[in-house]
Amino acid sequence: QVQLVESGGGLVQAGDSLRLSCAVSGRSFNSAILGWFRQAPGKEREFAAAITYWNLGHTYYADSVKGRFTISRDNAKNTVYLQMNSLQPQDTGVYYCAAKWDTASYTGSYDYWGQGTQVTVSS
């Protein structure tokens, strides 16, 4: 049974940083494509970042977070991270990690999701 458990959310001020973690279990972490998504109040869930399992983890970012957020993975700890710097109020939302296997594309649907962690950025 695949499980994804996020942690690290919280309430911060604009300009602050947070690091989200997502522990993955139940399937080979080394061969998973991992993503972070977010959902702001009243809006649809949107893609934030993804990391592949090849080339030591190739990364992809939404334009809205590029240059401020960094996704990384620790295969020894079965954990994916999202380092978020220069946070702004528009970054507020529930952040979800997601995983999929047996594919070479970070786009499209993901098979497994975490429960989400709240990030609130005050101005």
Backbone bond lengths (Angstrom), bond angles and torsions (degrees), N, CA, C in turn:
res aa  C-N    CA-C-N  psi(-1)  N-CA   C-N-CA  omega(-1)  CA-C   N-CA-C  phi
1 Q - - - 1.458 - - 1.538 108.70 -
2 V 1.296 115.12 122.38 1.453 119.92 -179.26 1.526 109.72 -80.54
3 Q 1.328 115.41 133.28 1.462 120.58 176.32 1.518 109.89 -132.54
4 L 1.328 115.17 140.45 1.452 122.26 174.86 1.524 107.48 -126.13
5 V 1.314 116.89 126.45 1.457 121.18 -176.88 1.520 108.88 -127.06
6 E 1.340 115.35 114.07 1.459 120.83 179.70 1.525 110.95 -88.64
7 S 1.307 114.65 156.14 1.458 121.43 173.16 1.526 108.25 -156.70
8 G 1.332 114.84 165.34 1.454 119.58 173.76 1.516 115.99 106.49
9 G 1.329 117.33 -3.13 1.455 118.66 177.90 1.524 111.58 -70.79
10 G 1.328 115.45 172.85 1.446 119.38 178.31 1.506 112.07 167.70
11 L 1.325 114.69 -170.95 1.464 122.64 179.38 1.524 108.50 -105.48
12 V 1.320 115.94 123.16 1.457 120.89 179.87 1.530 109.24 -134.46
13 Q 1.316 115.10 170.48 1.458 120.60 176.55 1.523 110.19 -97.35
14 A 1.298 115.14 158.25 1.464 120.15 177.77 1.525 109.71 -55.15
15 G 1.335 114.89 135.23 1.452 120.72 -178.32 1.513 114.56 95.45
16 D 1.332 116.14 -15.15 1.463 120.88 -179.64 1.525 111.39 -77.82
17 S 1.323 114.57 175.65 1.463 121.58 178.97 1.522 110.33 -123.83
18 L 1.313 115.25 155.11 1.464 123.17 173.30 1.513 108.06 -143.97
19 R 1.322 116.48 151.84 1.457 120.50 172.08 1.525 108.38 -123.58
20 L 1.312 114.85 120.61 1.444 121.14 175.34 1.524 109.68 -92.80
21 S 1.324 115.19 146.23 1.456 121.35 176.83 1.522 108.73 -124.49
22 C 1.309 115.60 151.70 1.461 121.07 176.09 1.518 108.23 -141.72
23 A 1.300 116.44 113.29 1.462 122.31 178.29 1.524 109.23 -90.13
24 V 1.322 115.60 129.25 1.461 121.97 -176.64 1.525 109.67 -113.51
25 S 1.304 116.96 134.37 1.453 120.79 177.95 1.518 109.72 -141.98
26 G 1.322 114.68 160.24 1.459 120.53 173.87 1.505 115.75 101.88
27 R 1.333 117.46 -10.33 1.455 120.88 178.79 1.524 107.95 -158.63
28 S 1.330 115.86 161.81 1.455 120.21 -174.84 1.522 111.94 -59.16
29 F 1.327 115.41 110.61 1.459 120.41 -178.03 1.519 110.90 -64.60
30 N 1.314 116.46 -36.10 1.469 120.45 -173.11 1.520 113.20 -63.00
31 S 1.316 118.30 -21.98 1.461 121.17 -177.24 1.527 113.00 -107.96
32 A 1.310 116.72 15.57 1.468 120.89 -178.63 1.523 111.36 -95.64
33 I 1.322 115.04 142.91 1.458 120.66 163.98 1.524 106.31 -91.39
34 L 1.312 116.42 130.71 1.459 121.76 -173.38 1.517 110.13 -119.81
35 G 1.320 114.72 140.85 1.451 118.71 -179.28 1.512 112.05 -135.53
36 W 1.319 114.89 157.37 1.461 122.58 170.34 1.528 107.51 -118.08
37 F 1.310 114.58 133.31 1.456 122.04 177.36 1.521 107.87 -127.05
38 R 1.316 115.74 163.94 1.461 118.86 177.69 1.523 110.04 -144.68
39 Q 1.328 113.70 154.34 1.460 119.40 179.51 1.513 108.77 -135.56
40 A 1.318 115.20 113.70 1.461 121.01 177.39 1.530 109.21 -81.20
41 P 1.317 117.23 157.43 1.477 120.38 179.54 1.525 111.34 -55.72
42 G 1.318 116.07 127.04 1.452 121.08 177.61 1.505 115.38 77.09
43 K 1.322 117.40 6.86 1.467 120.51 -178.66 1.517 110.62 -122.84
44 E 1.322 115.24 165.41 1.440 120.10 177.19 1.526 110.58 -77.46
45 R 1.304 114.87 156.87 1.457 119.81 176.39 1.521 109.30 -66.57
46 E 1.340 115.59 139.76 1.452 120.19 -177.84 1.525 111.15 -131.88
47 F 1.304 114.57 154.21 1.456 122.27 178.47 1.515 109.90 -70.80
48 A 1.341 116.42 139.71 1.464 121.07 175.30 1.527 111.34 -116.52
49 A 1.342 116.50 -49.72 1.462 119.24 -175.43 1.527 109.27 -160.74
50 A 1.328 115.49 157.15 1.460 120.82 176.47 1.513 109.42 -148.03
51 I 1.327 115.11 156.36 1.450 121.21 178.04 1.514 108.66 -140.18
52 T 1.312 115.85 134.53 1.460 120.43 -179.29 1.528 110.25 -90.05
53 Y 1.311 115.06 -177.78 1.462 120.15 179.33 1.518 112.04 -105.39
54 W 1.316 117.83 -4.93 1.454 119.24 -179.87 1.525 110.06 -104.67
55 N 1.327 114.25 164.93 1.472 120.03 -179.46 1.520 111.77 53.80
56 L 1.313 115.95 41.48 1.467 122.27 179.48 1.526 111.90 60.26
57 G 1.320 116.67 18.79 1.461 120.41 176.33 1.508 112.26 96.94
58 H 1.324 116.90 88.13 1.461 120.57 176.56 1.516 108.06 -80.14
59 T 1.318 117.39 138.46 1.462 121.28 -172.86 1.522 112.42 -112.98
60 Y 1.315 114.34 151.07 1.459 122.57 179.02 1.527 107.82 -137.40
61 Y 1.336 115.82 145.60 1.465 120.24 -177.02 1.524 110.94 -138.53
62 A 1.324 114.15 148.70 1.451 119.48 168.17 1.533 108.17 -70.99
63 D 1.319 115.72 149.52 1.459 119.33 -179.52 1.527 111.97 -57.84
64 S 1.322 116.96 -32.66 1.459 121.43 -175.71 1.527 113.01 -68.05
65 V 1.328 117.57 -18.93 1.466 120.12 -177.77 1.518 112.73 -117.88
66 K 1.322 116.84 -9.02 1.461 120.49 -176.41 1.525 110.44 -58.93
67 G 1.317 115.70 132.65 1.454 121.12 -179.12 1.515 114.34 89.88
68 R 1.345 116.09 -14.52 1.475 119.91 179.56 1.523 111.99 -115.43
69 F 1.322 117.05 -33.89 1.461 121.89 -178.25 1.524 109.26 -106.96
70 T 1.333 115.27 147.92 1.460 121.71 176.08 1.514 109.62 -133.83
71 I 1.324 116.10 124.16 1.464 120.69 175.58 1.530 107.99 -98.21
72 S 1.326 115.20 140.93 1.458 120.10 178.07 1.520 108.61 -148.52
73 R 1.316 115.24 165.46 1.460 119.63 179.04 1.516 109.62 -136.96
74 D 1.330 115.03 146.98 1.446 122.10 175.14 1.528 106.59 -120.04
75 N 1.308 116.09 100.19 1.462 119.97 -176.05 1.527 112.42 -66.20
76 A 1.311 117.34 -24.78 1.465 120.39 178.43 1.533 111.19 -72.36
77 K 1.331 115.87 -27.34 1.472 120.27 -177.96 1.523 112.31 -106.63
78 N 1.325 117.05 1.85 1.476 121.01 -178.30 1.524 111.35 52.60
79 T 1.313 115.46 42.82 1.455 120.45 -174.31 1.526 110.83 -133.38
80 V 1.314 114.84 139.28 1.467 121.34 173.56 1.518 107.69 -113.92
81 Y 1.325 115.43 143.53 1.451 121.56 -175.46 1.526 110.63 -121.02
82 L 1.312 115.09 156.33 1.448 121.23 170.03 1.528 106.99 -133.75
83 Q 1.318 115.61 104.87 1.458 121.25 175.90 1.520 107.73 -85.59
84 M 1.316 116.73 122.38 1.457 122.16 -176.31 1.516 108.92 -117.89
85 N 1.304 116.54 116.29 1.464 123.15 179.56 1.520 110.10 -113.52
86 S 1.317 115.32 161.54 1.466 121.54 177.95 1.524 111.26 49.86
87 L 1.316 115.76 48.00 1.460 120.34 -177.56 1.524 111.39 -64.44
88 Q 1.318 114.50 144.21 1.453 122.20 -179.81 1.528 109.47 -125.54
89 P 1.325 118.38 159.41 1.466 120.12 179.76 1.530 113.05 -54.34
90 Q 1.301 117.95 -32.37 1.469 120.03 179.55 1.525 112.81 -71.39
91 D 1.323 117.88 -6.54 1.464 121.34 173.73 1.520 111.95 -84.78
92 T 1.314 116.89 -5.16 1.466 121.23 179.69 1.520 111.51 -61.48
93 G 1.333 115.55 136.55 1.455 120.17 178.11 1.511 111.11 161.55
94 V 1.314 114.94 -177.69 1.460 121.37 173.95 1.525 107.28 -93.16
95 Y 1.310 115.31 128.77 1.457 121.67 -178.62 1.528 109.32 -104.97
96 Y 1.324 114.71 130.52 1.457 121.73 -178.12 1.522 109.73 -119.79
97 C 1.312 116.48 139.42 1.456 118.64 167.13 1.527 108.26 -99.11
98 A 1.304 115.10 154.76 1.460 121.60 -176.39 1.521 109.34 -145.78
99 A 1.330 115.09 156.64 1.462 120.26 -177.62 1.522 110.73 -142.45
100 K 1.330 113.76 150.41 1.453 118.58 171.83 1.516 109.31 -150.47
101 W 1.309 113.10 156.11 1.462 121.45 -178.70 1.521 109.98 -127.91
102 D 1.305 114.92 171.41 1.469 122.22 173.57 1.512 112.23 60.24
103 T 1.315 115.62 37.99 1.447 121.54 177.62 1.513 108.54 -153.35
104 A 1.320 115.43 157.98 1.457 120.62 177.98 1.524 111.21 -112.74
105 S 1.324 116.92 11.01 1.461 120.46 -176.77 1.518 111.79 -117.28
106 Y 1.322 116.25 132.58 1.463 119.50 177.69 1.529 111.12 -84.10
107 T 1.318 117.14 -11.19 1.464 120.19 178.63 1.520 110.42 -87.69
108 G 1.317 115.72 173.62 1.456 119.03 179.90 1.511 112.06 83.53
109 S 1.304 115.17 -166.92 1.462 120.25 -173.54 1.527 111.68 -77.53
110 Y 1.313 114.31 153.22 1.448 122.40 174.39 1.531 108.36 -111.32
111 D 1.322 115.59 148.73 1.462 119.85 -171.71 1.523 113.92 -88.26
112 Y 1.314 116.49 -30.19 1.462 120.49 -174.48 1.529 109.74 -132.10
113 W 1.338 113.58 142.51 1.461 120.39 -175.43 1.514 110.60 -133.91
114 G 1.324 114.89 148.97 1.442 120.14 170.88 1.520 110.85 -83.27
115 Q 1.307 115.89 -179.92 1.461 121.22 -176.18 1.525 112.50 -84.47
116 G 1.319 116.48 -13.97 1.457 121.05 178.46 1.516 112.78 95.92
117 T 1.321 114.82 151.14 1.457 121.35 175.98 1.531 107.97 -135.93
118 Q 1.324 116.34 136.21 1.457 121.57 -174.33 1.521 110.94 -81.96
119 V 1.312 115.07 132.19 1.458 122.32 172.08 1.521 107.59 -121.01
120 T 1.315 115.86 124.11 1.462 120.98 179.06 1.520 108.67 -125.20
121 V 1.325 115.65 125.10 1.455 121.52 -179.03 1.523 108.29 -115.64
122 S 1.310 116.21 117.72 1.458 120.61 179.87 1.523 110.30 -93.68
123 S 1.317 114.70 150.99 1.477 119.22 -177.94 1.512 111.87 -89.73
